[in-house]
Amino acid sequence: MSEKPTSDSISYLLLQTCKAHRALAEKLWSEIGLHVGQDMILRQLWPAEGCTQSELADRLCIQPATVTKMLQRMEQTHLVERRGDPEDQRISRVYLTDQGRALLEPYEEAWAKLEHYLIEGLSLEERVLLRRLLLQMRDNLSKQM
């Protein structure tokens, strides 16, 4: 535990990689009319519409208020709509609009581009090793929380 914060430390390089990844994701998502974060909501709804806002918050590990703000913005751009539960009108369920459903294919194409740019120049063996190392680092950090 004697590692000092330097620009060549693993933590620093990982942070810089995450920032670059997010910046490129922002660019690619904006080309299809999405903001970063909205894709996470859509990824939950594409396979199974009708989630509650609290279910989305739990699945995404974000605050319910954050989900509410994201959904408001997504409603304004006609990607989702909220409807009362037929069984219990106190519950609001989230559904995709046709426009939201239509983003699945462009999103998958943008995601494939992002993944391609990320691993470009890495051999299959390097990708397998990188994946294993990233999972190990994630698990190491999770144990400390």
C-alpha positions as a Markdown table, in Angstrom:
| # | Residue | x | y | z |
|---|---|---|---|---|
| 1 | Met | 0.0 | 0.0 | 0.0 |
| 2 | Ser | 2.9 | 2.3 | -0.7 |
| 3 | Glu | 1.6 | 3.4 | -4.1 |
| 4 | Lys | 1.7 | 7.2 | -4.4 |
| 5 | Pro | -0.8 | 9.0 | -6.6 |
| 6 | Thr | 1.1 | 9.6 | -9.9 |
| 7 | Ser | 0.0 | 10.0 | -13.5 |
| 8 | Asp | 1.2 | 6.5 | -14.3 |
| 9 | Ser | -0.6 | 4.8 | -11.4 |
| 10 | Ile | -3.3 | 2.2 | -12.3 |
| 11 | Ser | -6.0 | 4.3 | -10.6 |
| 12 | Tyr | -5.1 | 7.4 | -12.5 |
| 13 | Leu | -4.9 | 5.6 | -15.9 |
| 14 | Leu | -8.2 | 3.9 | -15.2 |
| 15 | Leu | -9.8 | 7.3 | -14.3 |
| 16 | Gln | -8.5 | 8.8 | -17.5 |
| 17 | Thr | -9.8 | 5.8 | -19.5 |
| 18 | Cys | -13.2 | 6.2 | -18.0 |
| 19 | Lys | -13.3 | 9.9 | -18.8 |
| 20 | Ala | -12.3 | 9.2 | -22.4 |
| 21 | His | -14.9 | 6.4 | -22.7 |
| 22 | Arg | -17.6 | 8.7 | -21.3 |
| 23 | Ala | -16.6 | 11.5 | -23.7 |
| 24 | Leu | -16.8 | 9.2 | -26.7 |
| 25 | Ala | -20.1 | 7.7 | -25.5 |
| 26 | Glu | -21.5 | 11.2 | -25.2 |
| 27 | Lys | -20.5 | 11.9 | -28.8 |
| 28 | Leu | -21.9 | 8.7 | -30.1 |
| 29 | Trp | -25.1 | 8.9 | -28.1 |
| 30 | Ser | -25.7 | 12.5 | -29.2 |
| 31 | Glu | -25.5 | 11.4 | -32.8 |
| 32 | Ile | -28.6 | 9.3 | -32.2 |
| 33 | Gly | -30.4 | 11.8 | -30.0 |
| 34 | Leu | -29.5 | 10.5 | -26.5 |
| 35 | His | -27.7 | 11.9 | -23.5 |
| 36 | Val | -25.4 | 9.8 | -21.4 |
| 37 | Gly | -27.4 | 8.0 | -18.8 |
| 38 | Gln | -30.6 | 7.8 | -20.9 |
| 39 | Asp | -29.1 | 4.7 | -22.5 |
| 40 | Met | -29.1 | 2.9 | -19.1 |
| 41 | Ile | -32.9 | 3.6 | -18.8 |
| 42 | Leu | -33.5 | 2.4 | -22.3 |
| 43 | Arg | -31.4 | -0.8 | -21.7 |
| 44 | Gln | -33.8 | -1.6 | -18.8 |
| 45 | Leu | -36.9 | -0.9 | -20.9 |
| 46 | Trp | -36.1 | -2.5 | -24.2 |
| 47 | Pro | -36.4 | -6.1 | -22.9 |
| 48 | Ala | -39.2 | -5.4 | -20.4 |
| 49 | Glu | -41.3 | -2.3 | -20.4 |
| 50 | Gly | -43.6 | -1.3 | -17.6 |
| 51 | Cys | -41.0 | -1.0 | -14.8 |
| 52 | Thr | -41.8 | 1.4 | -12.0 |
| 53 | Gln | -39.5 | 4.3 | -11.3 |
| 54 | Ser | -38.3 | 2.8 | -8.1 |
| 55 | Glu | -37.5 | -0.5 | -9.9 |
| 56 | Leu | -35.4 | 1.5 | -12.4 |
| 57 | Ala | -33.6 | 3.3 | -9.6 |
| 58 | Asp | -32.8 | 0.0 | -7.8 |
| 59 | Arg | -31.6 | -1.7 | -11.0 |
| 60 | Leu | -29.4 | 1.2 | -11.9 |
| 61 | Cys | -28.2 | 1.9 | -8.4 |
| 62 | Ile | -29.2 | 5.6 | -8.6 |
| 63 | Gln | -31.4 | 7.9 | -6.6 |
| 64 | Pro | -35.1 | 7.9 | -7.4 |
| 65 | Ala | -35.0 | 11.7 | -7.8 |
| 66 | Thr | -32.3 | 11.2 | -10.5 |
| 67 | Val | -34.6 | 8.7 | -12.3 |
| 68 | Thr | -37.4 | 11.2 | -12.2 |
| 69 | Lys | -35.3 | 13.9 | -13.7 |
| 70 | Met | -34.1 | 11.6 | -16.4 |
| 71 | Leu | -37.6 | 10.4 | -17.3 |
| 72 | Gln | -38.9 | 14.0 | -17.4 |
| 73 | Arg | -36.2 | 14.8 | -20.0 |
| 74 | Met | -36.9 | 11.6 | -21.9 |
| 75 | Glu | -40.6 | 12.3 | -22.0 |
| 76 | Gln | -39.9 | 15.8 | -23.4 |
| 77 | Thr | -38.0 | 14.1 | -26.3 |
| 78 | His | -40.8 | 11.5 | -26.7 |
| 79 | Leu | -38.6 | 8.5 | -25.8 |
| 80 | Val | -40.7 | 7.2 | -22.9 |
| 81 | Glu | -44.1 | 7.8 | -21.3 |
| 82 | Arg | -45.3 | 7.2 | -17.8 |
| 83 | Arg | -48.7 | 5.7 | -17.2 |
| 84 | Gly | -50.6 | 4.8 | -14.0 |
| 85 | Asp | -50.7 | 1.1 | -13.1 |
| 86 | Pro | -54.1 | -0.3 | -14.0 |
| 87 | Glu | -54.3 | -2.1 | -10.7 |
| 88 | Asp | -53.0 | 0.8 | -8.5 |
| 89 | Gln | -53.1 | 4.3 | -9.9 |
| 90 | Arg | -50.6 | 5.4 | -7.2 |
| 91 | Ile | -47.9 | 3.5 | -9.1 |
| 92 | Ser | -46.4 | 5.0 | -12.2 |
| 93 | Arg | -45.0 | 2.6 | -14.8 |
| 94 | Val | -42.6 | 3.6 | -17.6 |
| 95 | Tyr | -43.1 | 2.5 | -21.2 |
| 96 | Leu | -41.2 | 3.2 | -24.4 |
| 97 | Thr | -42.7 | 5.2 | -27.2 |
| 98 | Asp | -42.3 | 4.1 | -30.8 |
| 99 | Gln | -39.5 | 6.6 | -31.0 |
| 100 | Gly | -37.8 | 5.0 | -27.9 |
| 101 | Arg | -38.2 | 1.5 | -29.4 |
| 102 | Ala | -36.7 | 2.7 | -32.7 |
| 103 | Leu | -33.5 | 3.7 | -31.0 |
| 104 | Leu | -32.6 | 0.1 | -30.1 |
| 105 | Glu | -30.8 | -0.7 | -33.4 |
| 106 | Pro | -28.9 | 2.7 | -33.7 |
| 107 | Tyr | -27.9 | 2.3 | -30.0 |
| 108 | Glu | -26.6 | -1.2 | -30.5 |
| 109 | Glu | -24.6 | 0.1 | -33.5 |
| 110 | Ala | -23.2 | 3.0 | -31.5 |
| 111 | Trp | -22.3 | 0.6 | -28.6 |
| 112 | Ala | -20.5 | -1.7 | -31.1 |
| 113 | Lys | -18.5 | 1.3 | -32.3 |
| 114 | Leu | -17.6 | 2.3 | -28.8 |
| 115 | Glu | -16.5 | -1.2 | -28.0 |
| 116 | His | -14.5 | -1.4 | -31.2 |
| 117 | Tyr | -12.6 | 1.9 | -30.5 |
| 118 | Leu | -12.0 | 0.8 | -26.9 |
| 119 | Ile | -10.3 | -2.5 | -27.8 |
| 120 | Glu | -8.8 | -1.7 | -31.1 |
| 121 | Gly | -5.3 | -3.1 | -31.4 |
| 122 | Leu | -5.8 | -5.6 | -28.6 |
| 123 | Ser | -5.4 | -9.3 | -29.4 |
| 124 | Leu | -8.1 | -11.7 | -28.3 |
| 125 | Glu | -5.8 | -12.9 | -25.5 |
| 126 | Glu | -5.2 | -9.4 | -24.3 |
| 127 | Arg | -9.0 | -8.7 | -24.3 |
| 128 | Val | -9.7 | -11.9 | -22.3 |
| 129 | Leu | -7.0 | -10.9 | -19.8 |
| 130 | Leu | -8.2 | -7.3 | -19.6 |
| 131 | Arg | -11.7 | -8.4 | -18.9 |
| 132 | Arg | -10.5 | -10.8 | -16.2 |
| 133 | Leu | -8.4 | -8.1 | -14.6 |
| 134 | Leu | -11.2 | -5.5 | -14.7 |
| 135 | Leu | -13.6 | -8.0 | -13.0 |
| 136 | Gln | -11.0 | -8.6 | -10.4 |
| 137 | Met | -10.5 | -4.9 | -9.7 |
| 138 | Arg | -14.2 | -4.3 | -9.5 |
| 139 | Asp | -14.6 | -7.2 | -7.1 |
| 140 | Asn | -11.6 | -5.9 | -5.0 |
| 141 | Leu | -13.2 | -2.5 | -4.7 |
| 142 | Ser | -16.7 | -3.9 | -4.0 |
| 143 | Lys | -15.3 | -5.8 | -1.0 |
| 144 | Gln | -14.2 | -2.4 | 0.5 |
| 145 | Met | -17.6 | -0.8 | 0.3 |
